């Protein structure tokens, strides 16, 4: 009977060890699967970040090229005449002696734009990024008028981005007007507004 008890004890211990070994293997497999999944997620996040950086670099280059094209076109237009008459017959300077300036300077203008631009929900949901070029006139009293979205850079830049850029520029506070021969004059002006998702 003692022998039988010892054999049963050995069988029991052997079975118990086998079960522990299976559980250890299962735990090790779960840990390996978890690590593999974490590595895949990290690789995907890295790939997305790299794609975002590449997309933004491409947009920045396109924006720079478009700004250069627009500056060249404006310079060519200014060579022909330094001014033009708008639809109301008002004289608008293309290249005045002193250009208009946002009250507080460019840094304050950028702050105003950052504080007041609202990323359109549809554009945010669709991942739309890009630059909208806004042309407008600063009149002889420093008021912004005739605001239009004249150009855009970026894939799928939609109407919502253009409308938001126009809305914010049209609501800008007063500027210091351009000057020609010491006199305040109306002047054409253009700024790029870039929309980037966080």
C-alpha positions as CSV (number, residue, x, y, z in Angstrom):
1,X,0.0,0.0,0.0
2,X,2.9,2.3,0.8
3,X,4.2,1.7,-2.7
4,X,0.8,2.4,-4.2
5,X,0.6,5.6,-2.3
6,X,4.1,6.7,-3.5
7,X,3.1,5.8,-7.1
8,X,-0.1,7.9,-6.9
9,X,1.8,10.7,-5.3
10,X,4.4,10.6,-8.1
11,X,1.6,10.5,-10.8
12,X,-0.1,13.5,-9.1
13,X,3.1,15.5,-8.9
14,X,4.0,14.7,-12.5
15,X,0.5,15.8,-13.7
16,X,0.8,19.0,-11.6
17,X,4.1,19.8,-13.1
18,X,2.8,19.2,-16.6
19,X,-0.1,21.6,-15.9
20,X,2.3,24.3,-14.6
21,X,4.5,23.8,-17.6
22,X,1.5,24.4,-19.9
23,X,0.5,27.5,-18.0
24,X,4.0,28.8,-18.2
25,X,4.1,28.3,-21.9
26,X,0.7,30.0,-22.3
27,X,1.9,33.0,-20.2
28,X,5.1,33.2,-22.2
29,X,3.1,33.1,-25.5
30,X,0.8,35.9,-24.2
31,X,3.8,38.0,-23.3
32,X,5.4,37.4,-26.7
33,X,2.1,38.3,-28.5
34,X,1.8,41.4,-26.4
35,X,5.3,42.5,-27.1
36,X,4.8,41.8,-30.9
37,X,1.6,43.9,-30.8
38,X,3.3,46.7,-29.0
39,X,6.2,46.7,-31.6
40,X,3.7,46.7,-34.4
41,X,1.9,49.7,-32.9
42,X,5.1,51.5,-32.3
43,X,6.2,50.9,-35.9
44,X,2.8,52.1,-37.2
45,X,3.1,55.3,-35.1
46,X,6.6,55.9,-36.3
47,X,5.5,55.4,-39.9
48,X,2.6,57.8,-39.5
49,X,4.9,60.4,-37.9
50,X,7.3,60.1,-40.7
51,X,4.5,60.4,-43.3
52,X,3.3,63.6,-41.5
53,X,6.8,65.1,-41.5
54,X,7.2,64.3,-45.2
55,X,3.7,65.7,-46.0
56,X,4.5,68.9,-44.1
57,X,7.9,69.3,-45.7
58,X,6.2,68.9,-49.2
59,X,3.6,71.5,-48.2
60,X,6.3,73.9,-47.0
61,X,8.2,73.6,-50.2
62,X,5.1,74.1,-52.3
63,X,4.1,77.1,-50.2
64,X,7.6,78.6,-50.6
65,X,7.5,78.0,-54.4
66,X,4.0,79.5,-54.7
67,X,5.0,82.5,-52.6
68,X,8.0,83.1,-54.9
69,X,5.7,82.8,-58.0
70,X,3.2,85.2,-56.5
71,X,6.0,87.7,-55.6
72,X,7.4,87.5,-59.1
73,X,3.9,88.0,-60.6
74,X,3.3,91.0,-58.3
75,X,6.7,92.5,-59.2
76,X,5.9,92.1,-62.9
77,X,2.5,93.8,-62.3
78,X,4.2,96.6,-60.4
79,X,6.7,97.1,-63.3
80,X,3.8,97.9,-65.5
81,X,2.1,100.2,-63.0
82,X,2.5,100.9,-59.3
83,X,-1.3,101.2,-58.9
84,X,-4.7,100.2,-60.3
85,X,-8.3,101.3,-59.9
86,X,-10.7,98.9,-58.2
87,X,-14.3,98.3,-59.4
88,X,-15.4,101.5,-57.5
89,X,-12.8,103.6,-59.2
90,X,-10.6,103.9,-56.1
91,X,-6.8,104.0,-56.6
92,X,-5.1,100.9,-55.1
93,X,-1.3,100.8,-54.9
94,X,0.4,97.6,-55.6
95,X,3.9,98.7,-54.4
96,X,3.6,101.8,-52.4
97,X,6.7,103.6,-51.0
98,X,5.7,102.4,-47.4
99,X,3.7,99.2,-47.2
100,X,0.8,98.8,-44.8
101,X,1.6,97.2,-41.5
102,X,-0.6,95.4,-39.0
103,X,-0.8,97.5,-35.8
104,X,1.8,95.9,-33.5
105,X,3.8,94.3,-36.3
106,X,4.0,90.9,-37.9
107,X,4.4,89.1,-34.6
108,X,1.1,90.6,-33.3
109,X,-0.6,89.7,-36.6
110,X,0.5,86.1,-36.2
111,X,-0.8,86.0,-32.6
112,X,-4.1,87.5,-33.8
113,X,-4.4,84.8,-36.5
114,X,-3.5,82.0,-34.1
115,X,-5.9,83.2,-31.5
116,X,-8.8,83.7,-33.9
117,X,-8.6,80.9,-36.5
118,X,-10.9,78.0,-35.9
119,X,-10.0,74.8,-37.7
120,X,-13.2,73.8,-39.6
121,X,-14.6,70.5,-38.2
122,X,-15.0,68.8,-41.6
123,X,-11.4,69.7,-42.6
124,X,-10.1,68.4,-39.2
125,X,-12.1,65.2,-39.5
126,X,-10.8,64.6,-43.0
127,X,-7.2,65.4,-42.1
128,X,-7.1,68.4,-44.5
129,X,-4.0,70.6,-44.2
130,X,-2.6,73.4,-46.4
131,X,-2.0,77.0,-47.0
132,X,-4.5,79.6,-48.2
133,X,-3.3,82.8,-49.7
134,X,-5.5,85.7,-48.8
135,X,-5.4,88.9,-50.9
136,X,-7.0,92.1,-49.5
137,X,-6.8,95.9,-49.6
138,X,-5.8,98.0,-46.6
139,X,-7.5,101.3,-47.3
140,X,-6.2,104.8,-46.5
141,X,-7.7,104.6,-43.1
142,X,-6.2,101.2,-42.3
143,X,-9.4,99.2,-42.7
144,X,-9.2,95.7,-44.3
145,X,-11.5,95.3,-47.2
146,X,-12.0,93.3,-50.4
147,X,-10.8,90.1,-48.8
148,X,-10.5,87.0,-51.1
149,X,-8.9,83.6,-51.0
150,X,-6.9,83.8,-54.2
151,X,-4.8,80.6,-54.1
152,X,-4.2,77.5,-52.0
153,X,-1.5,74.9,-51.6
154,X,-2.1,71.4,-50.3
155,X,-4.1,68.3,-51.3
156,X,-7.8,68.7,-50.9
157,X,-7.7,72.2,-49.4
158,X,-11.4,72.8,-49.2
159,X,-13.8,75.7,-49.2
160,X,-14.1,75.6,-45.4
161,X,-10.4,76.4,-44.9
162,X,-10.7,79.3,-47.5
163,X,-13.8,80.6,-45.8
164,X,-12.3,80.5,-42.4
165,X,-9.1,82.3,-43.6
166,X,-11.2,85.0,-45.3
167,X,-13.4,85.4,-42.1
168,X,-10.5,86.0,-39.8
169,X,-8.7,88.4,-42.1
170,X,-11.9,90.4,-42.8
171,X,-12.4,90.8,-39.1
172,X,-8.9,92.1,-38.4
173,X,-8.5,95.3,-36.4
174,X,-7.0,98.3,-38.0
175,X,-3.7,98.5,-39.8
176,X,-1.3,101.3,-40.4
177,X,-2.1,102.3,-44.0
178,X,0.4,102.4,-46.8
179,X,2.0,105.7,-47.7
180,X,2.9,107.2,-51.1
181,X,4.7,110.6,-51.1
182,X,3.9,110.9,-47.3
183,X,0.2,110.5,-47.8
184,X,-1.9,107.5,-46.6
185,X,-3.1,105.5,-49.5
186,X,-5.0,102.2,-50.2
187,X,-2.8,99.3,-50.9
188,X,-3.1,95.7,-52.0
189,X,-1.6,93.1,-49.5
190,X,-1.4,89.4,-49.4
191,X,-0.7,86.9,-46.6
192,X,-0.4,83.1,-46.5
193,X,-2.4,81.3,-43.7
194,X,-1.3,77.8,-43.0
195,X,-3.6,75.2,-41.4
196,X,-1.9,72.3,-39.7
197,X,-3.4,69.6,-37.5
198,X,-1.7,68.8,-34.2
